Amino acid sequence: MSHIVQIQTQVRDSDAVRAACLRLKLPAPVHGTARLFTTSVTGLAVQLPGWKYPAVCQLETGQVQIDNFNGHWGRQQELDRFLQAYAVEKAKLEARRKGFVVQEQPLTDGSIKLVIQVTGGVA
């Protein structure tokens, strides 16, 4: 039986953030205070390709603070790719922590299919 799930991503796991950066070949995230044009934000800063300012993951709230000036300082697609990679890596980490086997398949539309094998069937 197949289950389709849509996820609204909250970024709360530093290990999954690091794994997403590694997956996308981004620089390692840096914890600290980062400048976003006229404001400063503290959290785990991720430098996205072509972005003037980092995306700052505030793990306590799950929010990602950005300033891309409506796409002038960074393409939304890069943030979307990061959030997708984070969600995949977080799901894989949690499944493996429970002893499940995870298979990943990229789909032609850019989405990613995860199959998680649990005892007695597929979740």
N, CA, C and O atoms as a Tinker XYZ file with bonds, in Angstrom:
   492  protein
     1  N      0.839000   -1.174000    0.000000    73     2
     2  CA     0.000000    0.000000    0.000000    64     1     3
     3  C      0.888000    1.242000    0.000000    63     2     4     5
     4  O      1.877000    1.296000    0.731000    81     3
     5  N      0.551000    2.214000   -0.794000    73     3     6
     6  CA     1.341000    3.436000   -0.920000    64     5     7
     7  C      0.665000    4.573000   -0.171000    63     6     8     9
     8  O     -0.562000    4.669000   -0.137000    81     7
     9  N      1.473000    5.426000    0.424000    73     7    10
    10  CA     0.964000    6.595000    1.128000    64     9    11
    11  C      1.698000    7.816000    0.598000    63    10    12    13
    12  O      2.928000    7.860000    0.609000    81    11
    13  N      0.947000    8.806000    0.134000    73    11    14
    14  CA     1.521000   10.055000   -0.351000    64    13    15
    15  C      1.430000   11.064000    0.777000    63    14    16    17
    16  O      0.362000   11.246000    1.363000    81    15
    17  N      2.535000   11.722000    1.086000    73    15    18
    18  CA     2.590000   12.672000    2.189000    64    17    19
    19  C      3.153000   13.987000    1.680000    63    18    20    21
    20  O      4.165000   14.000000    0.981000    81    19
    21  N      2.508000   15.088000    2.024000    73    19    22
    22  CA     3.067000   16.404000    1.760000    64    21    23
    23  C      3.532000   16.969000    3.095000    63    22    24    25
    24  O      2.841000   16.842000    4.106000    81    23
    25  N      4.702000   17.592000    3.094000    73    23    26
    26  CA     5.308000   18.059000    4.335000    64    25    27
    27  C      5.549000   19.560000    4.251000    63    26    28    29
    28  O      6.096000   20.060000    3.268000    81    27
    29  N      5.130000   20.276000    5.301000    73    27    30
    30  CA     5.549000   21.664000    5.445000    64    29    31
    31  C      6.746000   21.620000    6.373000    63    30    32    33
    32  O      6.619000   21.279000    7.549000    81    31
    33  N      7.889000   21.961000    5.853000    73    31    34
    34  CA     9.146000   21.730000    6.555000    64    33    35
    35  C      9.408000   22.764000    7.644000    63    34    36    37
    36  O      9.350000   23.971000    7.406000    81    35
    37  N      9.696000   22.268000    8.835000    73    35    38
    38  CA    10.268000   23.069000    9.903000    64    37    39
    39  C     11.684000   22.542000   10.091000    63    38    40    41
    40  O     11.890000   21.335000   10.216000    81    39
    41  N     12.644000   23.431000   10.112000    73    39    42
    42  CA    14.051000   23.036000   10.201000    64    41    43
    43  C     14.466000   23.088000   11.669000    63    42    44    45
    44  O     14.642000   24.169000   12.231000    81    43
    45  N     14.624000   21.898000   12.297000    73    43    46
    46  CA    14.916000   21.812000   13.722000    64    45    47
    47  C     16.091000   20.899000   14.064000    63    46    48    49
    48  O     16.493000   20.832000   15.226000    81    47
    49  N     16.648000   20.198000   13.085000    73    47    50
    50  CA    17.670000   19.180000   13.349000    64    49    51
    51  C     18.985000   19.581000   12.686000    63    50    52    53
    52  O     19.084000   19.630000   11.460000    81    51
    53  N     19.997000   19.868000   13.514000    73    51    54
    54  CA    21.289000   20.313000   12.967000    64    53    55
    55  C     21.963000   19.212000   12.146000    63    54    56    57
    56  O     22.631000   19.513000   11.157000    81    55
    57  N     21.802000   17.946000   12.534000    73    55    58
    58  CA    22.401000   16.851000   11.760000    64    57    59
    59  C     21.793000   16.774000   10.364000    63    58    60    61
    60  O     22.505000   16.534000    9.389000    81    59
    61  N     20.488000   16.975000   10.264000    73    59    62
    62  CA    19.824000   16.945000    8.961000    64    61    63
    63  C     20.218000   18.160000    8.115000    63    62    64    65
    64  O     20.325000   18.053000    6.894000    81    63
    65  N     20.433000   19.313000    8.757000    73    63    66
    66  CA    20.907000   20.504000    8.027000    64    65    67
    67  C     22.289000   20.215000    7.439000    63    66    68    69
    68  O     22.548000   20.515000    6.274000    81    67
    69  N     23.168000   19.636000    8.246000    73    67    70
    70  CA    24.519000   19.306000    7.758000    64    69    71
    71  C     24.444000   18.288000    6.615000    63    70    72    73
    72  O     25.152000   18.418000    5.616000    81    71
    73  N     23.591000   17.285000    6.766000    73    71    74
    74  CA    23.447000   16.262000    5.724000    64    73    75
    75  C     22.893000   16.866000    4.437000    63    74    76    77
    76  O     23.311000   16.483000    3.344000    81    75
    77  N     21.962000   17.802000    4.555000    73    75    78
    78  CA    21.408000   18.467000    3.369000    64    77    79
    79  C     22.484000   19.286000    2.663000    63    78    80    81
    80  O     22.555000   19.290000    1.434000    81    79
    81  N     23.321000   19.981000    3.435000    73    79    82
    82  CA    24.414000   20.761000    2.844000    64    81    83
    83  C     25.399000   19.840000    2.139000    63    82    84    85
    84  O     25.844000   20.138000    1.030000    81    83
    85  N     25.739000   18.738000    2.765000    73    83    86
    86  CA    26.648000   17.764000    2.157000    64    85    87
    87  C     26.043000   17.210000    0.867000    63    86    88    89
    88  O     26.723000   17.110000   -0.154000    81    87
    89  N     24.779000   16.857000    0.923000    73    87    90
    90  CA    24.058000   16.306000   -0.232000    64    89    91
    91  C     24.099000   17.279000   -1.419000    63    90    92    93
    92  O     24.286000   16.862000   -2.562000    81    91
    93  N     23.925000   18.570000   -1.141000    73    91    94
    94  CA    23.879000   19.589000   -2.199000    64    93    95
    95  C     25.250000   20.192000   -2.502000    63    94    96    97
    96  O     25.371000   21.107000   -3.315000    81    95
    97  N     26.291000   19.660000   -1.828000    73    95    98
    98  CA    27.658000   20.160000   -2.006000    64    97    99
    99  C     27.768000   21.643000   -1.664000    63    98   100   101
   100  O     28.436000   22.412000   -2.356000    81    99
   101  N     27.093000   22.025000   -0.573000    73    99   102
   102  CA    27.163000   23.389000   -0.064000    64   101   103
   103  C     28.220000   23.447000    1.029000    63   102   104   105
   104  O     28.579000   22.416000    1.598000    81   103
   105  N     28.721000   24.639000    1.328000    73   103   106
   106  CA    29.634000   24.755000    2.464000    64   105   107
   107  C     28.926000   24.291000    3.739000    63   106   108   109
   108  O     27.704000   24.386000    3.849000    81   107
   109  N     29.699000   23.795000    4.687000    73   107   110
   110  CA    29.123000   23.364000    5.964000    64   109   111
   111  C     28.412000   24.537000    6.629000    63   110   112   113
   112  O     28.900000   25.666000    6.569000    81   111
   113  N     27.273000   24.291000    7.260000    73   111   114
   114  CA    26.571000   25.372000    7.953000    64   113   115
   115  C     27.394000   25.869000    9.136000    63   114   116   117
   116  O     28.171000   25.118000    9.724000    81   115
   117  N     27.215000   27.143000    9.478000    73   115   118
   118  CA    27.972000   27.768000   10.560000    64   117   119
   119  C     26.994000   28.347000   11.575000    63   118   120   121
   120  O     26.088000   29.101000   11.221000    81   119
   121  N     27.187000   27.984000   12.844000    73   119   122
   122  CA    26.326000   28.546000   13.879000    64   121   123
   123  C     26.876000   29.888000   14.324000    63   122   124   125
   124  O     28.072000   30.034000   14.578000    81   123
   125  N     25.986000   30.866000   14.414000    73   123   126
   126  CA    26.382000   32.193000   14.858000    64   125   127
   127  C     25.352000   33.224000   14.457000    63   126   128   129
   128  O     24.210000   32.892000   14.138000    81   127
   129  N     25.765000   34.473000   14.474000    73   127   130
   130  CA    24.891000   35.576000   14.083000    64   129   131
   131  C     25.280000   36.026000   12.683000    63   130   132   133
   132  O     26.442000   36.330000   12.411000    81   131
   133  N     24.289000   36.063000   11.804000    73   131   134
   134  CA    24.529000   36.450000   10.406000    64   133   135
   135  C     23.746000   37.724000   10.083000    63   134   136   137
   136  O     22.666000   37.959000   10.625000    81   135
   137  N     24.299000   38.519000    9.211000    73   135   138
   138  CA    23.655000   39.748000    8.761000    64   137   139
   139  C     22.746000   39.421000    7.588000    63   138   140   141
   140  O     23.148000   38.733000    6.649000    81   139
   141  N     21.509000   39.924000    7.649000    73   139   142
   142  CA    20.559000   39.832000    6.541000    64   141   143
   143  C     20.139000   41.256000    6.191000    63   142   144   145
   144  O     19.142000   41.760000    6.708000    81   143
   145  N     20.892000   41.890000    5.326000    73   143   146
   146  CA    20.725000   43.284000    4.914000    64   145   147
   147  C     20.691000   44.203000    6.121000    63   146   148   149
   148  O     21.752000   44.583000    6.615000    81   147
   149  N     19.506000   44.582000    6.626000    73   147   150
   150  CA    19.449000   45.559000    7.722000    64   149   151
   151  C     19.240000   44.938000    9.092000    63   150   152   153
   152  O     19.075000   45.664000   10.073000    81   151
   153  N     19.241000   43.625000    9.185000    73   151   154
   154  CA    19.010000   42.960000   10.467000    64   153   155
   155  C     20.026000   41.846000   10.672000    63   154   156   157
   156  O     20.693000   41.416000    9.731000    81   155
   157  N     20.133000   41.392000   11.894000    73   155   158
   158  CA    21.002000   40.258000   12.215000    64   157   159
   159  C     20.147000   39.157000   12.819000    63   158   160   161
   160  O     19.202000   39.421000   13.562000    81   159
   161  N     20.493000   37.914000   12.488000    73   159   162
   162  CA    19.745000   36.749000   12.954000    64   161   163
   163  C     20.746000   35.715000   13.445000    63   162   164   165
   164  O     21.788000   35.499000   12.825000    81   163
   165  N     20.418000   35.078000   14.565000    73   163   166
   166  CA    21.283000   34.044000   15.126000    64   165   167
   167  C     20.689000   32.680000   14.836000    63   166   168   169
   168  O     19.487000   32.464000   14.995000    81   167
   169  N     21.544000   31.762000   14.409000    73   167   170
   170  CA    21.118000   30.405000   14.119000    64   169   171
   171  C     22.187000   29.679000   13.328000    63   170   172   173
   172  O     23.366000   30.030000   13.387000    81   171
   173  N     21.772000   28.673000   12.595000    73   171   174
   174  CA    22.666000   27.867000   11.772000    64   173   175
   175  C     22.594000   28.415000   10.348000    63   174   176   177
   176  O     21.599000   28.216000    9.651000    81   175
   177  N     23.658000   29.109000    9.916000    73   175   178
   178  CA    23.666000   29.801000    8.624000    64   177   179
   179  C     24.101000   28.860000    7.508000    63   178   180   181
   180  O     25.118000   28.175000    7.608000    81   179
   181  N     23.306000   28.845000    6.445000    73   179   182
   182  CA    23.579000   28.025000    5.260000    64   181   183
   183  C     23.753000   28.968000    4.078000    63   182   184   185
   184  O     22.871000   29.774000    3.781000    81   183
   185  N     24.898000   28.863000    3.405000    73   183   186
   186  CA    25.151000   29.714000    2.246000    64   185   187
   187  C     24.661000   29.000000    0.990000    63   186   188   189
   188  O     25.255000   28.015000    0.552000    81   187
   189  N     23.580000   29.504000    0.423000    73   187   190
   190  CA    23.006000   28.921000   -0.791000    64   189   191
   191  C     23.704000   29.475000   -2.027000    63   190   192   193
   192  O     24.178000   30.610000   -2.006000    81   191
   193  N     23.776000   28.689000   -3.111000    73   191   194
   194  CA    24.446000   29.150000   -4.338000    64   193   195
   195  C     23.825000   30.432000   -4.888000    63   194   196   197
   196  O     22.616000   30.509000   -5.104000    81   195
   197  N     24.673000   31.435000   -5.109000    73   195   198
   198  CA    24.231000   32.680000   -5.715000    64   197   199
   199  C     23.502000   33.624000   -4.769000    63   198   200   201
   200  O     23.023000   34.670000   -5.206000    81   199
   201  N     23.406000   33.290000   -3.507000    73   199   202
   202  CA    22.696000   34.139000   -2.549000    64   201   203
   203  C     23.652000   35.128000   -1.906000    63   202   204   205
   204  O     24.760000   34.767000   -1.508000    81   203
   205  N     23.217000   36.381000   -1.806000    73   203   206
   206  CA    24.028000   37.417000   -1.173000    64   205   207
   207  C     24.141000   37.188000    0.331000    63   206   208   209
   208  O     25.210000   37.375000    0.912000    81   207
   209  N     23.034000   36.782000    0.964000    73   207   210
   210  CA    23.006000   36.537000    2.405000    64   209   211
   211  C     22.645000   35.079000    2.662000    63   210   212   213
   212  O     21.964000   34.457000    1.847000    81   211
   213  N     23.093000   34.533000    3.779000    73   211   214
   214  CA    22.782000   33.127000    4.067000    64   213   215
   215  C     21.318000   32.950000    4.474000    63   214   216   217
   216  O     20.641000   33.901000    4.865000    81   215
   217  N     20.857000   31.717000    4.371000    73   215   218
   218  CA    19.583000   31.322000    4.973000    64   217   219
   219  C     19.942000   30.895000    6.399000    63   218   220   221
   220  O     20.842000   30.079000    6.597000    81   219
   221  N     19.247000   31.442000    7.377000    73   219   222
   222  CA    19.584000   31.159000    8.772000    64   221   223
   223  C     18.483000   30.303000    9.388000    63   222   224   225
   224  O     17.333000   30.726000    9.503000    81   223
   225  N     18.862000   29.095000    9.778000    73   223   226
   226  CA    17.932000   28.141000   10.366000    64   225   227
   227  C     17.888000   28.370000   11.870000    63   226   228   229
   228  O     18.898000   28.210000   12.556000    81   227
   229  N     16.737000   28.740000   12.377000    73   227   230
   230  CA    16.550000   28.917000   13.812000    64   229   231
   231  C     15.901000   27.637000   14.333000    63   230   232   233
   232  O     14.680000   27.477000   14.302000    81   231
   233  N     16.751000   26.736000   14.809000    73   231   234
   234  CA    16.326000   25.386000   15.159000    64   233   235
   235  C     15.281000   25.363000   16.269000    63   234   236   237
   236  O     14.444000   24.460000   16.308000    81   235
   237  N     15.316000   26.327000   17.158000    73   235   238
   238  CA    14.364000   26.354000   18.274000    64   237   239
   239  C     12.936000   26.571000   17.775000    63   238   240   241
   240  O     11.994000   25.998000   18.323000    81   239
   241  N     12.772000   27.392000   16.744000    73   239   242
   242  CA    11.434000   27.718000   16.233000    64   241   243
   243  C     11.085000   26.935000   14.971000    63   242   244   245
   244  O      9.913000   26.826000   14.610000    81   243
   245  N     12.098000   26.390000   14.302000    73   243   246
   246  CA    11.874000   25.694000   13.041000    64   245   247
   247  C     11.853000   26.613000   11.835000    63   246   248   249
   248  O     11.729000   26.142000   10.704000    81   247
   249  N     11.971000   27.910000   12.052000    73   247   250
   250  CA    11.905000   28.879000   10.961000    64   249   251
   251  C     13.254000   29.053000   10.273000    63   250   252   253
   252  O     14.310000   28.867000   10.878000    81   251
   253  N     13.194000   29.415000    8.995000    73   251   254
   254  CA    14.383000   29.764000    8.229000    64   253   255
   255  C     14.236000   31.229000    7.843000    63   254   256   257
   256  O     13.300000   31.602000    7.137000    81   255
   257  N     15.166000   32.055000    8.311000    73   255   258
   258  CA    15.146000   33.490000    8.030000    64   257   259
   259  C     15.990000   33.763000    6.789000    63   258   260   261
   260  O     17.133000   33.317000    6.694000    81   259
   261  N     15.419000   34.494000    5.846000    73   259   262
   262  CA    16.131000   34.809000    4.604000    64   261   263
   263  C     15.892000   36.262000    4.218000    63   262   264   265
   264  O     14.947000   36.897000    4.687000    81   263
   265  N     16.762000   36.775000    3.358000    73   263   266
   266  CA    16.526000   38.038000    2.674000    64   265   267
   267  C     17.115000   37.886000    1.279000    63   266   268   269
   268  O     18.319000   38.030000    1.071000    81   267
   269  N     16.239000   37.593000    0.337000    73   267   270
   270  CA    16.699000   37.467000   -1.047000    64   269   271
   271  C     16.146000   38.590000   -1.919000    63   270   272   273
   272  O     16.252000   38.533000   -3.144000    81   271
   273  N     15.552000   39.620000   -1.292000    73   271   274
   274  CA    15.051000   40.802000   -1.979000    64   273   275
   275  C     14.210000   40.406000   -3.193000    63   274   276   277
   276  O     14.463000   40.827000   -4.322000    81   275
   277  N     13.192000   39.572000   -2.910000    73   275   278
   278  CA    12.261000   39.096000   -3.949000    64   277   279
   279  C     12.979000   38.475000   -5.143000    63   278   280   281
   280  O     12.589000   38.685000   -6.292000    81   279
   281  N     14.026000   37.712000   -4.863000    73   279   282
   282  CA    14.739000   37.009000   -5.919000    64   281   283
   283  C     15.918000   37.748000   -6.509000    63   282   284   285
   284  O     16.652000   37.180000   -7.318000    81   283
   285  N     16.122000   39.004000   -6.128000    73   283   286
   286  CA    17.252000   39.773000   -6.660000    64   285   287
   287  C     18.578000   39.365000   -6.026000    63   286   288   289
   288  O     19.632000   39.503000   -6.647000    81   287
   289  N     18.528000   38.862000   -4.788000    73   287   290
   290  CA    19.753000   38.483000   -4.069000    64   289   291
   291  C     19.877000   36.972000   -3.909000    63   290   292   293
   292  O     20.749000   36.493000   -3.183000    81   291
   293  N     19.018000   36.228000   -4.577000    73   291   294
   294  CA    19.073000   34.774000   -4.497000    64   293   295
   295  C     17.806000   34.160000   -5.073000    63   294   296   297
   296  O     16.705000   34.669000   -4.865000    81   295
   297  N     17.973000   33.075000   -5.791000    73   295   298
   298  CA    16.837000   32.406000   -6.435000    64   297   299
   299  C     16.089000   31.528000   -5.436000    63   298   300   301
   300  O     16.703000   30.756000   -4.699000    81   299
   301  N     14.773000   31.646000   -5.414000    73   299   302
   302  CA    13.921000   30.850000   -4.529000    64   301   303
   303  C     14.151000   29.355000   -4.738000    63   302   304   305
   304  O     14.045000   28.574000   -3.792000    81   303
   305  N     14.468000   28.949000   -5.976000    73   303   306
   306  CA    14.688000   27.534000   -6.279000    64   305   307
   307  C     15.812000   26.943000   -5.428000    63   306   308   309
   308  O     15.761000   25.768000   -5.065000    81   307
   309  N     16.820000   27.746000   -5.109000    73   307   310
   310  CA    17.929000   27.245000   -4.285000    64   309   311
   311  C     17.462000   26.971000   -2.864000    63   310   312   313
   312  O     17.866000   25.975000   -2.262000    81   311
   313  N     16.618000   27.840000   -2.321000    73   311   314
   314  CA    16.056000   27.601000   -0.999000    64   313   315
   315  C     15.148000   26.369000   -1.033000    63   314   316   317
   316  O     15.187000   25.541000   -0.124000    81   315
   317  N     14.339000   26.251000   -2.072000    73   315   318
   318  CA    13.449000   25.094000   -2.216000    64   317   319
   319  C     14.251000   23.796000   -2.276000    63   318   320   321
   320  O     13.867000   22.804000   -1.659000    81   319
   321  N     15.358000   23.796000   -3.012000    73   319   322
   322  CA    16.224000   22.606000   -3.099000    64   321   323
   323  C     16.780000   22.244000   -1.723000    63   322   324   325
   324  O     16.822000   21.072000   -1.350000    81   323
   325  N     17.204000   23.260000   -0.975000    73   323   326
   326  CA    17.731000   23.010000    0.364000    64   325   327
   327  C     16.652000   22.426000    1.272000    63   326   328   329
   328  O     16.904000   21.450000    1.978000    81   327
   329  N     15.451000   23.012000    1.263000    73   327   330
   330  CA    14.376000   22.523000    2.121000    64   329   331
   331  C     13.974000   21.095000    1.748000    63   330   332   333
   332  O     13.672000   20.285000    2.624000    81   331
   333  N     13.970000   20.789000    0.454000    73   331   334
   334  CA    13.676000   19.421000    0.024000    64   333   335
   335  C     14.757000   18.463000    0.521000    63   334   336   337
   336  O     14.448000   17.388000    1.034000    81   335
   337  N     16.014000   18.851000    0.369000    73   335   338
   338  CA    17.121000   18.003000    0.823000    64   337   339
   339  C     17.054000   17.816000    2.338000    63   338   340   341
   340  O     17.298000   16.717000    2.836000    81   339
   341  N     16.727000   18.875000    3.070000    73   339   342
   342  CA    16.592000   18.767000    4.516000    64   341   343
   343  C     15.498000   17.769000    4.880000    63   342   344   345
   344  O     15.702000   16.903000    5.732000    81   343
   345  N     14.341000   17.887000    4.238000    73   343   346
   346  CA    13.218000   16.999000    4.548000    64   345   347
   347  C     13.570000   15.545000    4.258000    63   346   348   349
   348  O     13.239000   14.658000    5.044000    81   347
   349  N     14.235000   15.296000    3.140000    73   347   350
   350  CA    14.643000   13.926000    2.794000    64   349   351
   351  C     15.642000   13.400000    3.810000    63   350   352   353
   352  O     15.496000   12.280000    4.300000    81   351
   353  N     16.654000   14.194000    4.131000    73   351   354
   354  CA    17.680000   13.752000    5.072000    64   353   355
   355  C     17.103000   13.539000    6.472000    63   354   356   357
   356  O     17.496000   12.600000    7.164000    81   355
   357  N     16.182000   14.396000    6.893000    73   355   358
   358  CA    15.548000   14.242000    8.207000    64   357   359
   359  C     14.723000   12.951000    8.248000    63   358   360   361
   360  O     14.787000   12.203000    9.224000    81   359
   361  N     13.956000   12.692000    7.199000    73   359   362
   362  CA    13.154000   11.457000    7.144000    64   361   363
   363  C     14.057000   10.230000    7.167000    63   362   364   365
   364  O     13.757000    9.253000    7.854000    81   363
   365  N     15.161000   10.272000    6.421000    73   363   366
   366  CA    16.085000    9.142000    6.403000    64   365   367
   367  C     16.729000    8.925000    7.767000    63   366   368   369
   368  O     16.841000    7.787000    8.223000    81   367
   369  N     17.154000   10.006000    8.424000    73   367   370
   370  CA    17.756000    9.892000    9.753000    64   369   371
   371  C     16.784000    9.262000   10.744000    63   370   372   373
   372  O     17.159000    8.362000   11.495000    81   371
   373  N     15.549000    9.725000   10.750000    73   371   374
   374  CA    14.562000    9.204000   11.698000    64   373   375
   375  C     14.227000    7.740000   11.412000    63   374   376   377
   376  O     14.098000    6.936000   12.335000    81   375
   377  N     14.087000    7.400000   10.136000    73   375   378
   378  CA    13.784000    6.011000    9.779000    64   377   379
   379  C     14.925000    5.087000   10.187000    63   378   380   381
   380  O     14.688000    4.009000   10.732000    81   379
   381  N     16.143000    5.497000    9.930000    73   379   382
   382  CA    17.302000    4.666000   10.274000    64   381   383
   383  C     17.478000    4.546000   11.784000    63   382   384   385
   384  O     17.915000    3.505000   12.275000    81   383
   385  N     17.143000    5.599000   12.523000    73   383   386
   386  CA    17.207000    5.529000   13.989000    64   385   387
   387  C     16.275000    4.455000   14.537000    63   386   388   389
   388  O     16.526000    3.873000   15.592000    81   387
   389  N     15.193000    4.203000   13.801000    73   387   390
   390  CA    14.223000    3.187000   14.228000    64   389   391
   391  C     14.528000    1.816000   13.629000    63   390   392   393
   392  O     13.776000    0.860000   13.821000    81   391
   393  N     15.651000    1.734000   12.894000    73   391   394
   394  CA    16.062000    0.451000   12.333000    64   393   395
   395  C     15.416000    0.107000   11.004000    63   394   396   397
   396  O     15.500000   -1.037000   10.558000    81   395
   397  N     14.777000    1.068000   10.368000    73   395   398
   398  CA    14.124000    0.821000    9.084000    64   397   399
   399  C     15.121000    0.987000    7.944000    63   398   400   401
   400  O     16.130000    1.680000    8.080000    81   399
   401  N     14.828000    0.350000    6.833000    73   399   402
   402  CA    15.642000    0.464000    5.629000    64   401   403
   403  C     14.998000    1.517000    4.726000    63   402   404   405
   404  O     13.784000    1.517000    4.521000    81   403
   405  N     15.828000    2.408000    4.193000    73   403   406
   406  CA    15.318000    3.501000    3.367000    64   405   407
   407  C     15.869000    3.383000    1.952000    63   406   408   409
   408  O     17.072000    3.211000    1.756000    81   407
   409  N     14.983000    3.477000    0.975000    73   407   410
   410  CA    15.385000    3.534000   -0.431000    64   409   411
   411  C     14.915000    4.876000   -0.987000    63   410   412   413
   412  O     13.805000    5.329000   -0.707000    81   411
   413  N     15.772000    5.490000   -1.767000    73   411   414
   414  CA    15.481000    6.815000   -2.323000    64   413   415
   415  C     15.476000    6.734000   -3.842000    63   414   416   417
   416  O     16.326000    6.084000   -4.450000    81   415
   417  N     14.495000    7.411000   -4.444000    73   415   418
   418  CA    14.406000    7.422000   -5.907000    64   417   419
   419  C     14.065000    8.830000   -6.374000    63   418   420   421
   420  O     12.998000    9.347000   -6.040000    81   419
   421  N     14.961000    9.468000   -7.148000    73   419   422
   422  CA    14.618000   10.773000   -7.717000    64   421   423
   423  C     13.598000   10.585000   -8.845000    63   422   424   425
   424  O     13.718000    9.662000   -9.651000    81   423
   425  N     12.610000   11.457000   -8.895000    73   423   426
   426  CA    11.580000   11.386000   -9.926000    64   425   427
   427  C     11.822000   12.464000  -10.979000    63   426   428   429
   428  O     12.509000   13.453000  -10.722000    81   427
   429  N     11.256000   12.265000  -12.158000    73   427   430
   430  CA    11.526000   13.160000  -13.289000    64   429   431
   431  C     11.048000   14.590000  -13.050000    63   430   432   433
   432  O     11.573000   15.521000  -13.660000    81   431
   433  N     10.056000   14.781000  -12.168000    73   431   434
   434  CA     9.554000   16.132000  -11.902000    64   433   435
   435  C     10.386000   16.873000  -10.848000    63   434   436   437
   436  O     10.050000   17.994000  -10.467000    81   435
   437  N     11.474000   16.244000  -10.378000    73   435   438
   438  CA    12.336000   16.872000   -9.379000    64   437   439
   439  C     12.001000   16.471000   -7.956000    63   438   440   441
   440  O     12.754000   16.778000   -7.033000    81   439
   441  N     10.887000   15.792000   -7.765000    73   439   442
   442  CA    10.559000   15.322000   -6.420000    64   441   443
   443  C     11.355000   14.057000   -6.106000    63   442   444   445
   444  O     12.003000   13.484000   -6.981000    81   443
   445  N     11.297000   13.642000   -4.873000    73   443   446
   446  CA    12.061000   12.487000   -4.420000    64   445   447
   447  C     11.111000   11.517000   -3.731000    63   446   448   449
   448  O     10.341000   11.900000   -2.850000    81   447
   449  N     11.177000   10.278000   -4.139000    73   447   450
   450  CA    10.358000    9.232000   -3.536000    64   449   451
   451  C     11.210000    8.465000   -2.533000    63   450   452   453
   452  O     12.286000    7.966000   -2.863000    81   451
   453  N     10.705000    8.379000   -1.295000    73   451   454
   454  CA    11.358000    7.574000   -0.273000    64   453   455
   455  C     10.477000    6.368000    0.021000    63   454   456   457
   456  O      9.269000    6.499000    0.220000    81   455
   457  N     11.092000    5.206000    0.045000    73   455   458
   458  CA    10.403000    3.987000    0.453000    64   457   459
   459  C     11.072000    3.528000    1.742000    63   458   460   461
   460  O     12.278000    3.282000    1.785000    81   459
   461  N     10.261000    3.418000    2.788000    73   459   462
   462  CA    10.780000    3.036000    4.101000    64   461   463
   463  C     10.239000    1.653000    4.429000    63   462   464   465
   464  O      9.032000    1.452000    4.568000    81   463
   465  N     11.161000    0.706000    4.550000    73   463   466
   466  CA    10.806000   -0.690000    4.847000    64   465   467
   467  C     10.721000   -0.869000    6.355000    63   466   468   469
   468  O     11.690000   -0.634000    7.076000    81   467
   469  N      9.547000   -1.290000    6.824000    73   467   470
   470  CA     9.374000   -1.596000    8.228000    64   469   471
   471  C      9.028000   -3.083000    8.346000    63   470   472   473
   472  O      8.626000   -3.709000    7.364000    81   471
   473  N      9.179000   -3.629000    9.514000    73   471   474
   474  CA     8.853000   -5.023000    9.727000    64   473   475
   475  C      7.400000   -5.280000    9.358000    63   474   476   477
   476  O      6.488000   -4.625000    9.862000    81   475
   477  N      7.205000   -6.243000    8.470000    73   475   478
   478  CA     5.839000   -6.610000    8.099000    64   477   479
   479  C      5.251000   -5.820000    6.942000    63   478   480   481
   480  O      4.076000   -6.006000    6.627000    81   479
   481  N      6.014000   -4.946000    6.294000    73   479   482
   482  CA     5.459000   -4.211000    5.157000    64   481   483
   483  C      6.240000   -2.964000    4.840000    63   482   484   485
   484  O      7.395000   -2.814000    5.238000    81   483
   485  N      5.593000   -2.066000    4.114000    73   483   486
   486  CA     6.199000   -0.805000    3.683000    64   485   487
   487  C      5.394000    0.326000    4.298000    63   486   488   489
   488  O      4.164000    0.303000    4.277000    81   487
   489  N      6.091000    1.321000    4.849000    73   487   490
   490  CA     5.402000    2.507000    5.416000    64   489   491
   491  C      5.372000    3.609000    4.392000    63   490   492
   492  O      4.842000    4.687000    4.662000    81   491
